[in-house]
Amino acid sequence: MCLILFQYQNHPHYKFVLAANRDEAYNRPTAKASYWEDEPNILAGRDLEQMGTWLGITREGRFSALTNYRHPDHMRPSKISRGEIVTNFLKGQESTATYLEKLSSQKEDYVGFNVLIGQPDELMYYNNIEDRKTVIEPGVHGLSNHFLNTPWPKVEIGKRNMQEYLSNNNIVDPNELFTILANSEQAREESLPDTGIGLDLEKKLSPLFINLPDYGTRCSTVLTIDQNNQVLFKERTYKAGKFVDEVTYEFQIGSK
């Protein structure tokens, strides 16, 4: 993932509302979101190169989502694919805190990452740069390729638009959140971060929705969990900026 916007425990109808974009090279093989044949409890898209995922949820409500940390020192291959971080939590039974303790002990096995991890009533954030575990407070948050709520232009725009929409709507229309994620306007140069990749590329990567010749937003995901633990999961896939497909899943956490 390269942008995750989410509301946590701060809405009359929803425990959790997420809108996220995954940015990736167009030629990296990927499967759209589904229940996995080898792990039928997991609902997620899948990276077919390493067989992990960037975002997923289980029928019991275990949830995780990951972004990379953008810095030249962290652009080499990991010893272990970062997609395993999300996958292993979804497959396991460990508590959130126990899993993050284990992940912290293995932080050097991965290049830079951020991860959200937990369940509807317990959500935490961790990155292996600061090696700090944080309990998520109620409210609207944003995560891109730095730390949680770092005020990058895309994060600030996304948070503001999500907050405005949720403040004025008791029931979420996923189409409205997809519209927020589809913003392709580049940020002003003076507001860009410096992540060591040069001003021109910083500008091209600054929109919420990225569309470059060989790299860009491959999918957008909207996930809601209401106060009764009813889940709605929608994913739209794209190819070179063009809509390709949409899948929708609904289930009650804990039901068989």
C-alpha positions, 0 to 999 in steps of 0.5 A: 500500500502507498496510502491508507486513510482510516477512521477508527472508533469515532463514528456513530455507525462504524467502528472502522472505515478505511480507504486505501490505494496500493501503488505498484509496478504494472508488471508485478503479477497480482490477484484481485481480492478474494478468499484464498484457496489455501487460506479460505479464512483470509480475504485479501488481494495477493502479490503473486510474485511473493504470495503475500498481501498488502491488506486483508481481513479474516472472518474473525475480524483480524485485520492488517495493512502495510506500506513501505517506508520510502528512503534510498536506504530501504529500496533494496530487496528485503531478506523476507518479503514485507507481504509476509508481515500482513499474511502471517498475522492474518493466518495466526492466532497470536494477540496483536501485542504478542505479534508485534513483539515478535515482529520487533525482534525480527525488524532487521529482516525487512527493509522499511515498513509501516503496519496497521494491525489488530481487530475492530476493537483493538488497533495498533501501529508499528514501523521498524524504523523507530521500532515503536508500537502505538495504540491507535487513538479514536479519530481519522488517521493517514499513512503513506510512505513515512510514519503515521500521520506524517503531514505529506500533502496526499495524507493531509488532503485525504484525511481532510476529505475523509473527515469532512465526508464522515462528519456529514454522513451516518451511512458510508457510500463507498463510491464517495470514498473511491472518489477521494482516492481517485484524486490525481492532482500533484502537490505544489513543489514547496509542500513536497517531502524530501525522501531522497528520490529527487524533486521531479519524482517526488512530484509525480508520486505526490497525488493520492492516485498515481498514474505513471508509464510503468508504475501507479495505483493498481487498486483501491480498497474501501473497508467498513466495519459497523457497530454490529461487526458487519463488514463491507469490503470493496476493491477496484482494480486499475491498469495504467490508470483505467478502471478494470474491475470491482469486487464486493464482499460482505460478512458478519465477523464471527459467523461461519 
